[in-house]
Amino acid sequence: MAVRVTLSLDDDLAAEIQKMADRNGRSFEETLNASLRCSVPTPRTVPAKPFEIRAKALHARPGFDFDDIEGLLEQVEGPAHR
């Protein structure tokens, strides 16, 4: 449903909107509506659920050192990992 409204725009603003409309191949009304739509905040209907990370123990075998990637690759893949 569209609502018809009469409003007064400053000449410089109207000229800029007309330039944008011409550049994008849209009407003055479509360009003005798009510009207004960008500036009006829309309420969030559903609050976002907070992101949560649940850490789990890795239970690595003895001798595995996850801080030594090169050594870990050597143990897992052998000397041909390079």
N, C-alpha and C positions, 0 to 999 in steps of 0.2 A: 504494500500500500504506500503510495507516494503522498506526501503532504506538500501542498503548494504554499510557498512562502515568498513574500516580497522583501528583499533586503537591498541595502545600498552598499556597494563596494567602492573603495577608493580606486581612482583611475589606474594607478600604477599596479594595483593588485589584480584588477580585471584584465589588464593588458598581459600580465604574466600568466594568468590562468588561460587566456586565449592562446598565447604562444605554446603553452604545454599541450593544450587541446589539439592545436594544429600539428605539432610535432608528433603526437601519438595517434593522430587520425581519429580522435574522439570528439564528441560534442563538448561544448562549454559546460553544460549541465553535468555530464558524466565525469568530467575532470574535476569540477568543483565538489561533487559528491565524493569522489575518491580521495581528494585532499582532506575534506572534513572527516571522512571515515578514519583516516590515518591519525588524526589529532584527537579523536574522542576515545578515551579509555573504555575498554569493554570489561565488565565484571567477570571474574572467574566463577563459574557455577560449581565446579567440583575442585576442592583444594587438592593440590598435588600431594601424593603420599611421599614422605621423606625416603630418600634412597638409603638403604641400609646394607652394609657388608657384614657378613658373618664369617669370621675367620675360622679355619679348621686346622688342626694339627696335621702336618704332613707325614708324620711317622716314617721318616726316612730310615733306610737301613744304615747300620753303623758304617762309618767310613765315607759317607756322602757329605760333602760340604757344599751347600748351595751358594756360598759366597765365592767359590772357586769354580767358575763356569768351565774354564778350560780343563781342569782336572775332572770335573763331573762328566764332560763329554768324553774324555779319555776312558773313564770307567764304564760308561754306558755303551759307547759306540766303538771303542778301541782306537788304536792309532790311526785308522783310516778315515777318521771323521774330518780331517782337514781337506 
